[in-house]
Amino acid sequence: MDSFKNLMIGDQAEITGYNDSEKSYRRELLAMGLTRGTVFTLTKAAPLGDPVEIEVRGYRLSMRKDEANVLKIRKLWTSAEQAALICRPKKTIE
């Protein structure tokens, strides 16, 4: 399991669950579309790391880091991995 503190701008992650300690906030997260299995991209972070902005389901959502840490996540892609795939030279057939 990863956490938001391990994500960099451009990284993609999937929501795998919720921390049990914050059951009261879980309903609000669900109402915002942050359901299990949802993939999001970290798009911005304030200079001191709080708040963070994610792109999820076609919209951008800003949330405080303590709110974001209620989510259990799994990192899917890092921005560096995406750049490597985009910049990889294409094979040519001669």
C-alpha positions in Angstrom: 0.0 0.0 0.0 1.3 3.4 -0.9 0.4 6.8 0.5 0.1 10.3 -0.9 3.4 11.3 0.5 5.0 8.8 -1.9 3.4 10.3 -5.0 4.9 12.9 -7.3 3.1 15.2 -9.6 1.9 13.2 -12.6 1.8 9.9 -10.8 -1.3 7.7 -11.2 -2.8 5.6 -8.4 -5.8 3.5 -7.7 -8.0 3.7 -4.6 -7.9 0.3 -2.9 -9.8 1.2 0.3 -10.1 3.5 3.3 -8.4 3.7 6.6 -10.7 2.5 9.4 -9.7 5.4 11.7 -11.7 7.9 9.7 -15.1 6.3 9.1 -16.9 9.6 9.5 -15.1 11.1 6.4 -15.6 8.0 4.3 -19.1 9.0 3.2 -17.9 12.4 1.9 -15.1 10.7 -0.1 -17.7 8.4 -1.6 -19.9 11.3 -2.5 -16.9 12.9 -4.3 -16.5 9.8 -6.5 -13.5 8.5 -4.7 -14.7 4.8 -4.7 -12.6 1.7 -4.5 -11.0 0.9 -7.9 -11.1 4.6 -9.1 -7.9 5.7 -10.8 -6.6 9.3 -10.3 -3.6 11.4 -11.2 -1.9 13.7 -8.8 -1.9 17.1 -10.6 -0.7 19.7 -8.1 0.6 20.1 -4.6 1.0 23.3 -2.6 4.6 24.4 -1.8 4.4 22.8 1.7 2.6 19.8 0.3 -0.9 20.8 1.6 -3.4 20.8 -0.1 -3.1 18.4 -3.0 -5.0 18.4 -6.3 -6.0 15.2 -8.1 -7.7 14.6 -11.4 -10.4 12.0 -11.0 -13.4 11.0 -13.2 -12.8 14.0 -15.5 -12.7 16.7 -12.8 -10.1 18.2 -10.5 -10.4 17.9 -6.8 -8.4 19.7 -4.1 -8.2 18.1 -0.7 -6.1 18.5 2.5 -3.4 16.0 2.9 -4.9 14.6 6.1 -8.1 14.0 4.1 -6.2 12.4 1.3 -4.4 10.1 3.7 -7.8 8.5 4.6 -7.5 6.8 1.2 -5.5 3.5 0.8 -3.9 3.7 -2.6 -1.8 1.6 -5.0 0.6 3.5 -7.3 0.1 2.5 -11.0 2.3 4.8 -13.1 4.9 7.3 -12.2 5.4 10.4 -14.3 8.9 9.1 -15.1 7.6 5.8 -16.4 5.0 7.6 -18.6 7.7 9.9 -20.0 9.9 6.9 -20.8 7.0 5.3 -22.7 6.2 8.4 -24.7 9.9 9.1 -25.6 10.8 5.5 -26.5 12.0 5.4 -30.1 9.7 3.5 -32.4 11.1 0.4 -34.1 11.3 0.7 -37.9 11.1 -2.2 -40.3 13.7 -2.1 -43.0 
